[in-house]
Amino acid sequence: MAKQKNKKLRAIPGVDTLLEAMNDCPLPRPLIVATIRTELAALRKGSEVPDPEAITESIRQRIDGLALSRLQPVINGTGVVVHTNLGRAPIAPPTNAGYTNLEIDLATGRRGKRAAYVEQCLAELCVAEAATVVNNCAAALVLILRQFTAAKKEVIISRGELVQIGGGFRIPEILETSDATLREVGTTNRTSLDDYAKAIGADTGLLLKVHRSNFFMDGFVAAPDRRELATLARKKRVPFVEDLGSGVLVPTEDWADGHHEATPREVLKAGADLVCFSGDKLLGGPQTGIIAGKARHIAALKKHPFFRALRCDKLILTALQTAAETYLHGEGDTLPLNEALQAEPAALKRRANKLAKALTGYPVAVSVSEGESQVGGGALPQSNLPSITLDLVPNESSLKEFAERLRCAGTPVIGVIGGQRFRLDLRTIFPGQDQALLHSIKETLS
């Protein structure tokens, strides 16, 4: 038995032999070696040893899968503009390289305040006394709760706003991590101002309103206006905070079926003490959680010991600064996100026709159709954007195989299978990506 096992082990190729077979792989050598060793360890525990060619192919598949998981540019043909799986809002990469004046005052040469300029930009955009930024909106909410419920633990919130956001995270669970106590009021579909008023007591630390973001309710529903909540909070001397979710800075009526999405400016004008929202959704910046409102509350949040654990680095702050300055220059429409949201179907159709013509002679049936895009990212769920799709039906493979091969192309392409076609929505494919898209399609069909 021992001899058979030794014979089996001797049949397994060595690390050096397999490493030589992977010399064309672009991954760092330590990762390749680790992958080979993981495969060999599994083989030694098994009852059978495949032939060397099969072992080499198995390792190559592992390495190819690992290579695909590297962060890299992709072409989003899904029609979902703020696509959570594809990095949410599309942004231009930060331009600051090398060292930056992250925490130095260039005028005095002394230590400066991190993010001071960005915070001033954000305060101006929100028409707020002050603003600050942490690494995402959930972190912003947890920080706010830790500050306001340190002594008085109760947070009053409507049952209709206990939402679940992407990735399975639920608002109640996020709130409870701050050691706060939830005081739910009203019902799922109807909450009155009186429900809030009756719930406020000696242990109330915060009155919280949460944007429903990724769903909407219609029919027999009711909820008090934020201005009414702000008035009640002032009367009862309780802070009022609104988690606005997406945090759009420009009017949405023109491109969102006439639907108006509240802005941070409107929330603060209505009387909220603080508003928090995401930077990587409808603002069109990097992943951040922005908090704006009363200066004394912002100052208290920045002094909280937990704030340091949530702060942003120079890359994030640089990208956010770029987005904020673009809005302040009155050029918000030029941000990649807003270009996609406001693209005209006629322009998309012209591009789609050119792409279709360029695929003439390849083994694929091509057509151009009307479609509907989605805002995505938990924003404006009731609004669909008219769009144009490039529809492909390959002659020599199934739609599923075609989609898989496109995802593994030199420039990965993500689309949607529907109506027995592989559909690419031009709204979420930028004009500058058209040639890369064609190259990936042709590569896949070859």
BELTA-V59309 format. One record per residue. PSI is psi as a letter, one per 20 degrees, with the letter a starting at -180 (NA if undefined). BURIAL is # if it has 24 or more other C-alpha atoms within 12 Angstrom, else .. Layout:
# BELTA-V59309
PSI:BURIAL, PSI:BURIAL
This chain:
# BELTA-V59309
g:., h:., g:., h:., g:., h:., g:., g:., h:., h:., i:., p:#, q:#, r:., g:#, g:., g:., h:#, h:#, h:., i:., k:#, i:., j:., p:#, i:., q:#, q:., g:., h:., h:., g:#, g:#, h:., g:#, g:#, h:#, g:., g:#, h:#, h:., h:., h:#, h:., i:., r:., h:., q:., o:#, r:., r:., h:., g:., h:., g:#, g:#, h:., g:#, g:#, h:#, g:., g:#, h:#, g:., h:., g:., h:., h:#, i:., q:., p:., r:., q:#, q:#, p:#, o:#, j:#, h:#, i:#, o:#, g:#, n:#, o:#, g:., i:., k:#, j:#, c:#, p:#, p:#, q:#, q:#, q:., q:., i:., p:., q:., b:., q:., r:., l:#, g:#, l:., p:., o:., h:., h:., i:., j:., r:., p:., a:., p:., p:#, j:#, g:., g:#, g:#, h:#, h:#, g:#, h:#, g:#, g:#, h:#, i:#, l:#, q:#, h:#, r:#, q:#, r:#, p:#, a:#, i:#, r:#, h:#, g:#, h:#, g:#, g:#, g:#, g:#, g:#, g:#, h:#, g:#, i:#, j:#, h:., g:., o:#, h:#, p:#, p:#, p:#, q:#, q:#, h:#, i:#, j:#, m:#, r:#, p:., a:#, q:., j:., j:., p:., q:., g:#, h:#, h:., g:#, h:#, h:., i:., j:#, j:#, r:#, p:#, p:#, n:#, p:#, q:#, b:#, r:., g:., i:., p:., p:#, r:#, h:#, h:., g:#, g:#, g:#, h:., h:#, p:#, a:., h:., j:., o:#, h:#, q:#, o:#, p:#, p:#, p:#, p:#, h:#, f:#, j:#, r:., q:., q:., r:., c:., m:., q:., q:., q:#, q:#, q:., h:#, h:#, g:., h:#, g:#, g:#, g:#, g:#, g:., h:., j:., l:., p:#, q:#, p:#, q:#, p:#, o:#, i:#, d:#, h:#, l:#, q:#, i:#, q:#, p:#, i:#, h:., h:., j:#, l:#, k:., j:., p:., p:., p:#, q:#, q:#, h:#, g:#, h:#, g:#, h:#, h:#, i:#, j:#, q:#, h:#, q:#, q:#, q:#, r:#, q:#, i:#, k:#, d:#, i:#, h:#, k:#, b:#, r:#, o:#, r:#, o:#, p:#, p:#, q:#, b:#, p:#, h:., h:., g:#, g:#, g:., g:., g:#, i:#, i:., p:., h:., i:., h:#, h:., i:., j:#, q:#, q:#, a:#, h:#, g:#, g:#, h:#, g:#, h:#, h:#, g:#, g:#, g:#, g:#, h:#, g:#, g:#, h:., i:., k:., k:., h:#, i:#, i:., q:#, g:#, g:#, h:#, g:#, g:#, h:#, j:#, p:#, p:., h:#, g:., h:., h:#, h:#, g:., g:#, g:#, h:#, g:., g:#, g:#, h:., i:., j:#, p:., i:., q:., m:., p:#, p:#, p:#, r:#, p:#, r:#, q:#, a:#, p:#, r:#, q:#, g:#, a:#, k:#, k:#, p:#, l:#, i:#, j:#, p:#, q:#, p:#, p:#, a:#, p:#, q:#, o:#, p:#, p:#, o:#, q:#, h:., j:., r:., r:., h:#, g:., h:., g:#, g:#, g:., h:#, h:#, h:#, j:#, r:#, g:., o:#, q:#, p:#, p:#, a:#, p:#, p:#, q:., k:., k:., q:#, o:#, p:#, o:#, p:#, i:#, h:#, j:#, o:#, q:#, h:#, i:., i:#, g:#, h:., h:#, g:#, g:#, g:., h:#, g:#, h:#, g:., h:#, i:#, NA:.
